[in-house]
Amino acid sequence: MTSCFVQVRCKCVSFCRNLIINHGRESPFSKEVVSFFKPRRHDTDETVRVEVVLCIRGIVMKDIQLVSDELLDFLKERVLDKKVSQCAPHFNFLINMLKP
């Protein structure tokens, strides 16, 4: 795939963040967005996988109540990924935010 396709997938992921923030966690749009994230979290391109993490981070920053357990499971998978070095600053932010 070319970088253009990567950019399109990244834009779609960032648009999904706006859908969840603007329509809420329980809307049909948000539920469909979560199903869109499933293939993107295992995307062949690392940039797209990082964009998924950034998207979830953006949702958490706006309102943590908007983040479903399934989205948090996506983050958990990324933390366990061996190529997590690019995402480390974003995970540190989330860890610090979620500390009691």
Residue pairs with C-beta under 8 A, 6 or more apart in sequence:
1 44
1 45
6 45
6 47
6 48
9 40
9 43
9 45
9 48
9 51
10 47
10 48
10 51
12 36
12 40
13 37
13 40
13 48
13 51
13 52
13 55
14 51
14 54
14 55
16 33
16 36
16 37
16 55
17 55
17 56
17 58
17 59
19 29
19 30
19 33
20 29
20 30
20 33
20 59
20 66
21 58
21 59
21 62
21 63
21 66
23 29
23 30
24 30
24 66
25 65
25 66
25 67
25 68
30 66
30 68
34 68
34 70
34 71
37 52
37 55
37 71
37 74
40 48
40 49
40 51
40 52
41 49
41 52
41 74
41 77
41 78
42 49
43 49
43 52
46 83
46 86
49 78
49 81
50 86
50 87
52 74
52 78
53 75
53 78
53 87
53 90
53 91
54 90
56 67
56 71
56 72
56 74
56 75
57 90
57 93
57 94
59 66
59 67
59 71
60 66
60 67
60 94
60 97
64 97
75 91
75 94
78 84
78 87
78 91
79 91
84 91
